[in-house]
């Protein structure tokens, strides 16, 4: 997911509000070649430390806002973006071939299209669009994010069904295979869409323990089991050394220990924004340091631990290797 086209969008928000109003998402950006170099170098340090070394399940948004379109809100497909950013594309492919990265589907654009259109009609919306950061307003810490709900079928918006298909097809076009899982943007998911996503080869919903419906009611699902024809995977561990969240290595390791104690896989909630250093390199560097601490402690305390991707976990569930 792209974030601001340039630092100009971040500066505009700083001028209109204050840097103290920023959330981590205000300085988010699509990862750079340097970001991926640093991440891959860290992962490779542990290549010989485990039977199955660290691998990242990367959940991709398939369409970003087209800021060259002045008349209406359109989107740039990921495959087109990567044609113009060949070095980044090479880094994705390198991560996949080196078994460091396993892409999965996140969604179409991460945002509710109709709500973005309404905001674009406002003066602030047009100003942010012109500078290349339409969604920037929603990243302010004390301003409610009004753009949530890409997979919210509450208003019977049939374009949602079309966007699911477009994102599934674009993922296949970019990576050459269909995603086995999806993680609903902003953790909002309408259960009426289950039948739709099952038609598109989706077998699993990620982060089921954080999902809510359109009324913000928590969706309760059975972990690592099938329900309504889908597997439901929680995120039961977290790493995010941002000052607003405070999940450092010690906190991450405490949750890993808890998961292992209950004989569950430890699925780490770890976002791309954590290592996207284009506008916030100190956050990226701090994250990589904490991630290295996590790997070192796992190697020390659970040397027989195996790192697997989401598709690998799906295969384990299907083979009934997880006993309940």
For each residue, the residues with C-beta under 8 A, 3 or more apart:
1: 28 30 61 64 106 110 272
2: 5 29 30 64 65
3: 25 27 28 29 30 133 135 276 279
4: 7 8 9 10 28 29 131 132 133 136 279
5: 2 8 9 67 131 132 133
6: 9 131 132
7: 4 10 11 279
8: 4 5 11 12 131 132 133
9: 4 5 6 12 13 128 131 132 133 136
10: 4 7 13 14 26 27 133 136 279
11: 7 8 14 15
12: 8 9 15 16 127 128 131 133 136
13: 9 10 16 17 21 22 26 133 136 137 139 140
14: 10 11 17 18 19 22
15: 11 12
16: 12 13 124
17: 13 14 21 22 140
18: 14 21
19: 14 22
20: 141
21: 13 17 18 140 141 142 143
22: 13 14 17 19 26 27 139 140 141
23: 26 139 140 141 244
24: 27 28 242 244 245 273 280 283
25: 3 28 138 139 273
26: 10 13 22 23 136 139 140
27: 3 10 22 24 279 280 283
28: 1 3 4 24 25 139 272 273 276 279
29: 2 3 4 32 276 278 279
30: 1 2 3 64 88 276 278
31: 35 36 88 272 275 276 278
32: 29 35 36 88 276 277 278
33: 36 37 87 88 91
34: 37 38 277
35: 31 32 38 39 275 276 277 278 284
36: 31 32 33 39 40 88 91 92 95
37: 33 34 40 41 91
38: 34 35 41 42 275 277 284 288
39: 35 36 42 43 56 100 275 288
40: 36 37 43 44 91 94 95 98 100
41: 37 38 44 45
42: 38 39 45 46 288 291 292 295
43: 39 40 46 47 53 54 55 56 100
44: 40 41 47 98 100
45: 41 42 49 292 295
46: 42 43 49 50 53 54 295 299
47: 43 44 53
48: 53
49: 45 46 53 295 299
50: 46 53 54 298 299 303 305 306 307
51: 304 306
52: 55 306 307 308
53: 43 46 47 48 49 50 307
54: 43 46 50 100 295 307
55: 43 52 99 100 101 102 307 308 309
56: 39 43 95 100 101 102 270 309
57: 102 103 104 309 310
58: 95 101 102 103 104 272
59: 103 104 105 106 182 183 206
60: 78 103 104 105 106 171 174
61: 1 64 78 106 107 108 109 110 185
62: 77 78 105 106 107 108 166 167 170 171 174
63: 75 76 77 78 108 109 166 167 170
64: 1 2 30 61 75 76 78 81 109
65: 2 73 74 75 76 109 116 129 134 135
66: 69 73 74 75 76
67: 5 129 132 134
68:
69: 66 72 73 74
70:
71:
72: 69
73: 65 66 69 113 116 117 120
74: 65 66 69
75: 63 64 65 66 108 109
76: 63 64 65 66 80 81
77: 62 63 80 81 170 173
78: 60 61 62 63 64 81 82 170 171 174
79: 82 83 170 173 174
80: 76 77 83 84
81: 64 76 77 78 84 85
82: 78 79 85 86 88 89 92 174
83: 79 80 86 89
84: 80 81
85: 81 82 88 89
86: 82 83 89 90
87: 33 90 91
88: 30 31 32 33 36 82 85 91 92
89: 82 83 85 86 92 93
90: 86 87 93 94
91: 33 36 37 40 87 88 94 95
92: 36 82 88 89 95 96 101 103
93: 89 90 96 97
94: 40 90 91 97 98
95: 36 40 56 58 91 92 98 100 101
96: 92 93 99 100 101 102 103 175
97: 93 94
98: 40 44 94 95 101
99: 55 96
100: 39 40 43 44 54 55 56 95 96
101: 55 56 58 92 95 96 98
102: 55 56 57 58 96 309 310 311
103: 57 58 59 60 92 96 171 174 175 179
104: 57 58 59 60 179 180 181 182 183 206 310 311
105: 59 60 62 167 168 171 179 181 182 183 202
106: 1 59 60 61 62 110 182 183 185
107: 61 62 110 150 151 167 182 183 184 185
108: 61 62 63 75 150 163 164 166 167
109: 61 63 64 65 75 113 150 163
110: 1 61 106 107 150 185 186
111: 115 116 135 147 148 150 185
112: 115 116 147 148 149 150 152
113: 73 109 116 117 150 157 159 163
114: 117 118 155 157
115: 111 112 118 119 146 147 148 149
116: 65 73 111 112 113 119 120 134 135 147
117: 73 113 114 120 121
118: 114 115 121 122
119: 115 116 122 124 125 134 137 146 147
120: 73 116 117 125 126 129 134
121: 117 118 125 126
122: 118 119 125 126
123: 126 127
124: 16 119 127 128 137
125: 119 120 121 122 128 129 134 137
126: 120 121 122 123 129 130
127: 12 123 124 130 131
128: 9 12 124 125 131 133 134 135 136 137
129: 65 67 120 125 126 132 134
130: 126 127
131: 4 5 6 8 9 12 127 128
132: 4 5 6 8 9 67 129
133: 3 4 5 8 9 10 12 13 128 136
134: 65 67 116 119 120 125 128 129
135: 3 65 111 116 128 138 139 147
136: 4 9 10 12 13 26 128 133 139
137: 13 119 124 125 128 140 143
138: 25 135 143 145 146 147
139: 13 22 23 25 26 28 135 136 145
140: 13 17 21 22 23 26 137 143
141: 20 21 22 23 244
142: 21
143: 21 137 138 140
144:
145: 138 139 148 186
146: 115 119 138
147: 111 112 115 116 119 135 138
148: 111 112 115 145 152 185 186 188
149: 112 115 152 154 186 188 214
150: 107 108 109 110 111 112 113 160 163 184 185 186 188
151: 107 160 164 184 185 188 189 190 193
152: 112 148 149 155 160 188 189 190 214
153: 156 157 160 190 192 193 214
154: 149 190 214
155: 114 152
156: 153
157: 113 114 153 160
158: 161 162
159: 113 162 163
160: 150 151 152 153 157 163 164 193
161: 158 164 165 193 196
162: 158 159 165 166
163: 108 109 113 150 159 160 166 167
164: 108 151 160 161 167 168 193 196 197 200
165: 161 162 168 169 200
166: 62 63 108 162 163 169 170
167: 62 63 105 107 108 163 164 170 171
168: 105 164 165 171 172 178 179 200 201 202
169: 165 166 172 173
170: 62 63 77 78 79 166 167 173 174
171: 60 62 78 103 105 167 168 174 175 178 179
172: 168 169 175 176 177 178
173: 77 79 169 170
174: 60 62 78 79 82 103 170 171
175: 96 103 171 172
176: 172
177: 172
178: 168 171 172 200 201
179: 103 104 105 168 171 182 201 202
180: 104 201 202 203 204 310 311 314
181: 104 105 202 203 204 205 206 233 310 311 314
182: 59 104 105 106 107 179 197 202 204 205 206
183: 59 104 105 106 107 187 205 206 207
184: 107 150 151 187 188 189 205 207 211
185: 61 106 107 110 111 148 150 151 188
186: 110 145 148 149 150
187: 183 184 207 210 211 212
188: 148 149 150 151 152 184 185 211 212 213 214
189: 151 152 184 193 205 211 212 213 219
190: 151 152 153 154 193 213 214
191: 194 213 219 228
192: 153 195
193: 151 153 160 161 164 189 190 196 197
194: 191 197 198 228 229 230
195: 192 198 199
196: 161 164 193 199 200
197: 164 182 193 194 200 202 230
198: 194 195 202 229 230
199: 195 196
200: 164 165 168 178 196 197
201: 168 178 179 180
202: 105 168 179 180 181 182 197 198 205 230
203: 180 181 230 231 314
204: 180 181 182 230 231 232 233 310 314
205: 181 182 183 184 189 202 208 211 221 230 231 232 233
206: 59 104 181 182 183 233 235 310
207: 183 184 187 210 211 233 234 235 269
208: 205 211 219 221 223 232 233 234
209: 221 223 234 235 236
210: 187 207 234 235
211: 184 187 188 189 205 207 208 218 219 221
212: 187 188 189 215 216 217 218 219
213: 188 189 190 191 216 217 219
214: 149 152 153 154 188 190
215: 212
216: 212 213
217: 212 213
218: 211 212
219: 189 191 208 211 212 213
220:
221: 205 208 209 211 227 232
222: 225 227 232
223: 208 209 232 233 234 264
224: 231 232 233 264 265 313 317 322 324
225: 222 231 232 317 324
226: 229 230 231 317
227: 221 222 230 232
228: 191 194
229: 194 198 226
230: 194 197 198 202 203 204 205 226 227
231: 203 204 205 224 225 226 314 317
232: 204 205 208 221 222 223 224 225 227
233: 181 204 205 206 207 208 223 224 267 310 313
234: 207 208 209 210 223 267
235: 206 207 209 210 238 267 268 269
236: 209 255 258 259 264 266 267
237: 252 255 256 259 266 267 268 269
238: 235 245 247 251 252 255 268 269 270
239: 247 248 249 251 252 268 269 270 274 287 290 291 294
240: 245 246 247 269 270 271 274 287
241: 245 246 247 248 249 274 283 286 287 290
242: 24 245 246 274 283
243: 246
244: 23 24 141
245: 24 238 240 241 242
246: 240 241 242 243 251
247: 238 239 240 241 251 252
248: 239 241 251 252 290
249: 239 241 252 253 290 291 293 294 297
250: 253 254
251: 238 239 246 247 248 254 255
252: 237 238 239 247 248 249 255 256 268 290 294
253: 249 250 256 257 294 297 298 301
254: 250 251 257 258
255: 236 237 238 251 252 258 259 266
256: 237 252 253 259 260 266 268 294 298 302
257: 253 254 260 261 301
258: 236 254 255 261 262
259: 236 237 255 256 262 264 265 266 267
260: 256 257 263 264 266 302
261: 257 258
262: 258 259
263: 260
264: 223 224 236 259 260
265: 224 259 308 313 322
266: 236 237 255 256 259 260
267: 233 234 235 236 237 259 313
268: 235 237 238 239 252 256 294
269: 207 235 237 238 239 240
270: 56 238 239 240 274 291
271: 240 274
272: 1 28 31 58 275 276
273: 24 25 28 276 283
274: 239 240 241 242 270 271 283 284 287
275: 31 35 38 39 272 284 287 288
276: 3 28 29 30 31 32 35 272 273 279 280 284
277: 32 34 35 38 280 281 283 284 285
278: 29 30 31 32 35 281
279: 3 4 7 10 27 28 29 276
280: 24 27 276 277 283 284
281: 277 278 284 285
282: 285 286
283: 24 27 241 242 273 274 277 280 286 287
284: 35 38 274 275 276 277 280 281 287 288
285: 277 281 282 288 289
286: 241 282 283 289 290
287: 239 240 241 274 275 283 284 290 291
288: 38 39 42 275 284 285 291 292
289: 285 286 292 293
290: 239 241 248 249 252 286 287 293 294
291: 42 239 249 270 287 288 294 295
292: 42 45 288 289 295 296
293: 249 289 290 296 297
294: 239 249 252 253 256 268 290 291 297 298
295: 42 45 46 49 54 291 292 298 299
296: 292 293 299 300
297: 249 253 293 294 300 301
298: 50 253 256 294 295 301 302 305
299: 46 49 50 295 296 302 303
300: 296 297 303
301: 253 257 297 298
302: 256 260 298 299 305
303: 50 299 300
304: 51
305: 50 298 302
306: 50 51 52
307: 50 52 53 54 55
308: 52 55 265 312 313 316
309: 55 56 57 102 312 313
310: 57 102 104 180 181 204 206 233 313 314
311: 102 104 180 181 314 315
312: 308 309 315 316
313: 224 233 265 267 308 309 310 316 317
314: 180 181 203 204 231 310 311 317 318
315: 311 312 318 319
316: 308 312 313 319 321 322
317: 224 225 226 231 313 314 320 321 322
318: 314 315
319: 315 316
320: 317 323
321: 316 317
322: 224 265 316 317
323: 320
324: 224 225
